[in-house]
Amino acid sequence: MRNEIYIGNRAFSKETLLIELELLNKLQRLSLKSGASVSETINNLLNQQLKEQQQ
């Protein structure tokens, strides 16, 4: 059984692809709860993380 999944001309390991899909699913759920887009949710999370690191 192959361990790679090909999308277009790029190869991804199955484990990496599953992790990324799981994270995307979590981002979508957070976005729905807050009424924001996924991009806005990502920006908010990054801003929070950066503020915490600066303290």
C-alpha positions as CSV (number, residue, x, y, z in Angstrom):
1,M,0.0,0.0,0.0
2,R,1.4,3.4,-0.9
3,N,2.0,6.0,1.7
4,E,1.7,8.9,-0.6
5,I,-1.4,10.7,-1.9
6,Y,-0.9,12.7,-5.1
7,I,-2.8,16.0,-5.7
8,G,-1.8,17.4,-9.0
9,N,1.9,17.0,-9.3
10,R,2.6,17.1,-5.5
11,A,2.9,14.1,-3.2
12,F,1.8,14.2,0.4
13,S,2.2,11.5,3.0
14,K,-1.1,10.1,4.2
15,E,-0.3,11.1,7.8
16,T,0.5,14.7,6.9
17,L,-2.6,15.0,4.8
18,L,-4.8,13.6,7.6
19,I,-3.4,16.0,10.2
20,E,-3.9,18.9,7.9
21,L,-7.5,17.9,7.1
22,E,-8.2,17.5,10.9
23,L,-6.8,20.9,11.6
24,L,-8.9,22.4,8.7
25,N,-12.0,20.8,10.2
26,K,-11.3,22.3,13.6
27,L,-10.7,25.7,12.0
28,Q,-14.0,25.5,10.2
29,R,-15.9,24.6,13.4
30,L,-14.3,27.5,15.2
31,S,-15.2,29.8,12.4
32,L,-18.8,28.7,12.4
33,K,-19.1,29.3,16.2
34,S,-17.7,32.8,15.9
35,G,-19.4,33.7,12.6
36,A,-16.0,34.5,11.0
37,S,-14.3,33.1,7.9
38,V,-11.5,30.6,8.2
39,S,-9.0,33.3,7.2
40,E,-10.2,35.6,10.0
41,T,-10.1,32.8,12.5
42,I,-6.5,32.0,11.4
43,N,-5.5,35.7,11.7
44,N,-7.1,35.9,15.2
45,L,-5.3,32.8,16.4
46,L,-2.0,34.0,15.1
47,N,-2.5,37.4,16.7
48,Q,-3.3,35.8,20.0
49,Q,-0.2,33.6,19.8
50,L,2.1,36.4,18.9
51,K,0.8,38.6,21.7
52,E,1.4,35.8,24.2
53,Q,5.0,35.3,22.9
54,Q,5.7,39.0,23.3
55,Q,4.8,39.0,27.0
